């Protein structure tokens, strides 16, 4: 009897030494964006991981007691443990994306936890098409310091692209990246071809009153908000005259057809984007009175892409003209636009998707 008890004690000691840890439970969670699997262990553990298109391998540095009596959810198809190399394999019934695996130490909790976060769908990047106005033989407005609108718009567009480069879930495409001429319809075609989520056209205007200055934002409308907006649209639309195509002479019937085809929701989204732009710039950079204006800009006539034309200031004004030539001011404009765009997408994803 004493020998038997000794045997049991020796067995328990050996058992505890052999299995210094135990996987006691699997828990699951999910939301619209990601799935989660939590592995509960009796003690903290050191491990390595390898990820594959549809499976995850976790190799433990110490022996683990494993009993396969766990429920399988969140597209987990199979759970296998190889005792010879201490490796747990989680196989899924479909591709998984962006797996994130980390340990939450036991501390005062009942268990140590290995958390596995993953997505079942590849996260689609937001595509932003930035259109530097004018270019090539079309210089756009010419400032009082003989500075060309086409150069300023391109510089700000390139800075804006760099801002978004640091964000993993955004892709920025420029309609032009050098001093070349593009038709207005070509610019919108680029946005269409790339399935743009938004389209932003950058400009710097000229005004007959040299005291007029400030930033303004324009969206598409059949009727202009005021005579100045209408005149600006006529000037911008005549850009295609340089290449022998006069969009400004389109009949009102054609214009009405275009506008009828334009989704009301797209126009609402354009206005929402403008609201975020105004909030971003307000109190930081001088804004024009009646900051949000609208007119029949040809470059904004994408039927299903929220589109905004940003007038970054007036080259006819000494202050605006001087500021628009400085890298610091160009960088500030780009920063405010990027902040607004990010906030717009956060709001849109939360409320409209």
C-alpha positions in Angstrom: 0.0 0.0 0.0 2.8 2.4 0.9 4.6 1.5 -2.4 1.4 2.2 -4.3 1.0 5.7 -2.7 4.6 6.4 -3.5 3.9 5.4 -7.1 0.9 7.8 -7.3 3.0 10.6 -5.8 5.8 10.1 -8.2 3.3 9.9 -11.1 1.7 13.2 -10.0 5.1 14.9 -9.6 6.1 13.6 -13.1 2.8 14.7 -14.6 3.0 18.2 -13.2 6.6 18.6 -14.4 5.7 17.2 -17.8 2.7 19.5 -18.2 3.5 22.8 -16.5 0.6 24.5 -18.3 -2.8 23.7 -19.6 -5.1 25.0 -22.2 -8.4 25.2 -20.3 -10.8 27.0 -22.6 -11.4 28.7 -25.9 -13.5 31.8 -26.1 -14.8 33.7 -29.1 -15.8 37.3 -29.9 -16.4 39.3 -33.1 -17.6 42.7 -34.5 -18.2 44.0 -38.0 -14.4 44.4 -38.6 -12.7 41.5 -36.9 -13.0 38.1 -35.3 -11.3 37.1 -32.0 -10.3 33.8 -30.4 -9.0 33.8 -26.8 -7.0 30.8 -25.5 -7.2 30.6 -21.7 -4.1 29.0 -20.0 -3.4 28.3 -16.4 -0.1 30.1 -16.4 1.9 32.6 -18.5 3.6 31.0 -21.5 6.3 31.8 -24.0 5.5 30.9 -27.6 6.3 31.5 -31.3 3.7 31.9 -34.1 3.6 31.3 -37.8 0.7 32.5 -40.0 -0.6 31.1 -43.3 -3.4 32.1 -45.6 -5.9 29.9 -43.7 -4.2 28.7 -40.6 -2.2 29.8 -37.5 0.5 27.8 -35.8 1.4 28.5 -32.1 4.5 26.7 -30.8 4.8 26.7 -27.0 8.2 26.7 -25.3 7.0 24.5 -22.4 4.8 21.5 -22.4 1.1 22.1 -22.6 -1.8 19.8 -21.5 -4.3 19.8 -24.3 -7.7 18.2 -24.5 -9.7 18.7 -27.7 -13.2 19.2 -26.3 -13.6 22.8 -27.4 -16.4 24.3 -29.5 -15.3 25.7 -32.8 -16.7 29.0 -34.0 -15.7 32.1 -36.0 -14.8 30.0 -39.0 -12.4 27.9 -37.0 -12.6 24.5 -38.8 -10.0 22.4 -37.0 -7.9 22.5 -33.9 -4.9 20.1 -33.7 -2.1 19.8 -31.1 1.1 18.1 -31.9 2.7 17.0 -28.6 6.0 16.1 -30.1 6.8 19.7 -31.0 4.3 21.4 -28.7 2.5 23.1 -31.6 -1.2 24.0 -31.7 -2.6 24.5 -35.2 -5.8 26.5 -35.8 -7.2 25.8 -39.3 -10.0 28.0 -40.8 -12.5 27.3 -43.5 -11.6 30.4 -45.4 -8.8 32.9 -45.9 -7.9 35.1 -42.9 -6.4 38.6 -43.1 -4.2 40.7 -40.8 -3.9 38.2 -37.9 -2.7 39.8 -34.6 -1.6 37.4 -31.9 -0.5 38.5 -28.4 -0.3 37.4 -24.8 -2.2 39.0 -21.9 -0.3 37.9 -18.7 -2.1 36.3 -15.8 -1.2 38.8 -13.1 -4.4 39.0 -10.9 -6.6 37.2 -13.5 -7.6 33.6 -13.2 -5.9 32.7 -16.5 -3.2 33.9 -18.9 -4.7 34.6 -22.3 -3.4 34.3 -25.9 -5.6 36.6 -28.0 -5.9 36.0 -31.8 -7.5 38.8 -33.8 -8.1 38.5 -37.5 -10.4 39.6 -40.3 -12.2 37.4 -42.8 -12.2 40.0 -45.5 -9.3 41.9 -46.9 -9.7 45.5 -45.7 -10.3 47.7 -48.7 -8.2 50.8 -48.9 -9.9 54.1 -49.3 -9.0 55.5 -52.7 -8.6 59.3 -52.8 -8.0 61.0 -56.2 -6.4 64.4 -55.9 -6.6 66.6 -58.9 -4.0 69.4 -59.2 -5.9 72.0 -61.3 -4.6 73.1 -64.7 -1.1 72.1 -66.0 1.0 72.2 -69.1 -0.1 74.9 -71.5 -3.0 75.8 -69.2 -1.3 77.8 -66.4 -4.5 78.6 -64.6 -4.5 81.9 -62.7 -1.4 84.0 -62.8 -0.6 85.8 -59.5 0.6 89.3 -58.8 4.1 87.8 -58.3 3.8 86.0 -61.7 3.3 82.7 -59.8 1.3 80.2 -61.8 -1.7 78.4 -60.3 -0.7 75.1 -62.0 2.6 74.9 -60.0 1.0 75.6 -56.6 -1.8 73.0 -57.1 0.8 70.4 -58.0 3.0 71.1 -55.0 0.1 70.9 -52.5 -1.2 67.7 -54.2 2.2 66.0 -53.8 2.4 67.0 -50.1 -1.1 65.7 -49.6 -0.1 62.4 -51.1 2.8 62.1 -48.8 0.5 62.8 -45.8 -1.6 59.8 -46.7 1.4 57.6 -47.4 1.9 57.2 -43.7 -1.6 55.8 -43.4 -1.9 52.1 -44.2 -5.6 52.1 -45.3 -5.5 55.0 -47.7 -4.3 55.2 -51.3 -3.8 58.5 -53.1 -3.8 58.9 -56.8 -2.9 62.2 -58.5 -4.5 63.0 -61.8 -1.2 64.5 -62.9 2.2 64.3 -61.2 4.1 66.6 -63.5 3.4 69.8 -65.5 1.2 68.3 -68.2 -2.1 69.3 -69.6 -5.2 67.2 -69.0 -8.8 67.6 -70.2 -11.4 68.0 -67.5 -13.1 64.8 -68.6 -9.8 62.9 -68.4 -9.5 63.9 -64.8 -12.9 62.5 -63.8 -12.1 59.4 -65.9 -9.0 58.8 -63.8 -11.2 58.9 -60.7 -13.7 56.4 -62.3 -11.0 54.1 -63.5 -9.5 53.8 -60.0 -12.9 53.4 -58.2 -12.2 56.5 -56.2 -14.1 57.0 -52.9 -13.7 60.7 -53.1 -12.3 63.3 -55.6 -10.7 66.5 -54.6 -9.7 69.2 -57.2 -7.2 71.8 -56.0 -7.2 75.4 -57.3 -6.1 78.9 -56.5 -8.3 81.6 -58.0 -7.8 85.2 -59.2 -10.3 88.0 -58.2 -10.9 91.4 -59.7 -10.9 92.8 -56.1 -7.4 92.5 -54.8 -8.6 92.6 -51.2 -10.6 89.3 -51.5 -8.8 86.4 -49.9 -9.4 83.1 -48.1 -10.2 79.5 -48.8 -13.5 78.2 -50.1 -15.0 74.9 -51.1 -17.2 74.2 -54.0 -19.6 71.3 -54.8 -21.7 70.5 -57.9 -25.1 72.1 -58.4 -27.4 72.9 -61.3 -27.7 76.4 -60.0 -24.7 78.5 -58.8 -24.9 79.8 -55.2 -24.0 83.2 -56.5 -22.7 85.1 -59.5 -19.1 84.7 -58.4 -19.4 81.0 -58.2 -21.1 80.9 -61.6 -18.3 82.9 -63.1 -15.6 80.7 -61.5 -17.3 77.6 -62.9 -17.3 79.2 -66.4 -13.6 80.0 -66.2 -12.7 76.5 -64.9 -14.9 74.7 -67.5 -13.3 76.7 -70.3 -10.0 75.0 -69.5 -10.9 72.5 -72.2 -11.0 75.2 -74.9 -7.2 75.1 -74.9 -7.5 71.6 -76.4 -10.3 72.5 -78.8 -13.3 71.3 -76.7 -15.7 73.9 -75.3 -17.6 72.4 -72.4 -19.0 75.8 -71.5 -21.3 75.8 -74.6 -23.1 72.6 -73.6 -26.8 73.1 -73.8 -28.9 73.4 -70.6 -30.6 70.2 -71.7 -27.4 68.2 -71.6 -26.5 69.8 -68.3 -29.8 68.9 -66.8 -29.4 65.3 -68.0 -26.1 65.1 -66.3 -27.5 66.5 -63.1 -30.5 64.2 -63.2 -28.2 61.2 -63.4 -26.1 62.4 -60.6 -27.2 60.6 -57.5 -28.6 62.8 -54.8 -26.7 60.7 -52.2 -23.4 61.6 -54.0 -24.2 65.3 -53.7 -25.1 64.9 -50.0 -21.8 63.1 -49.4 -19.9 65.9 -51.2 -21.6 68.4 -48.8 -20.7 66.3 -45.8 -17.1 66.2 -46.9 -17.2 70.0 -47.2 -18.5 70.3 -43.6 -15.5 68.3 -42.4 -13.2 70.5 -44.4 -14.7 73.6 -42.9 -14.4 72.3 -39.4 -10.8 71.3 -40.0 -9.8 74.8 -41.4 -11.9 77.0 -39.2 -9.9 79.0 -36.7 -6.7 77.8 -38.3 -6.6 79.3 -41.8 -8.6 82.3 -43.2 -11.8 81.2 -44.9 -13.8 83.1 -47.4 -17.3 84.4 -46.4 -19.9 81.9 -47.5 -17.2 79.2 -47.4 -19.3 76.4 -49.0 -20.4 77.4 -52.5 -21.7 75.5 -55.5 -21.9 75.7 -59.3 -21.8 73.5 -62.4 -18.1 72.5 -62.5 -17.4 70.0 -65.2 -14.6 68.5 -63.2 -17.1 67.6 -60.4 -19.6 65.8 -62.5 -18.7 62.2 -61.5 -22.0 60.5 -61.1 -21.2 58.4 -58.0 -18.0 59.9 -56.5 -18.3 62.6 -53.8 -16.4 65.5 -55.2 -15.1 68.8 -53.9 -13.2 71.7 -55.5 -10.9 73.4 -53.1 -10.0 77.1 -53.8 -6.9 77.5 -51.7 -6.8 81.3 -51.9 -6.6 84.2 -54.4 -3.4 84.8 -56.3 -4.7 88.4 -56.9 -4.3 89.1 -53.1 -0.8 90.0 -51.8 -1.2 87.9 -48.6 -2.7 84.8 -50.2 -0.3 84.9 -53.1 2.7 85.1 -50.7 1.5 82.4 -48.4 0.6 80.0 -51.3 4.3 80.1 -52.3 5.6 79.0 -49.0 6.2 75.3 -48.1 4.9 75.9 -44.6 1.5 77.1 -45.8 1.2 74.4 -48.5 2.0 71.8 -45.8 -0.7 73.3 -43.5 -3.3 73.2 -46.2 -2.5 69.6 -47.0 -2.6 68.7 -43.3 -6.0 70.3 -42.8 -7.4 68.5 -45.9 -6.0 65.1 -44.8 -7.5 65.6 -41.3 -10.9 66.4 -42.8 -10.8 63.4 -45.1 -9.9 61.0 -42.4 -12.7 62.3 -40.1 -15.1 62.1 -43.0 -14.4 58.5 -43.6 -14.6 57.6 -39.9 -18.0 59.2 -39.8 -19.1 57.5 -43.1 -18.0 54.1 -42.1 -19.8 54.4 -38.8 -23.0 55.8 -40.1 -23.5 54.8 -43.7 -22.0 51.4 -44.2 
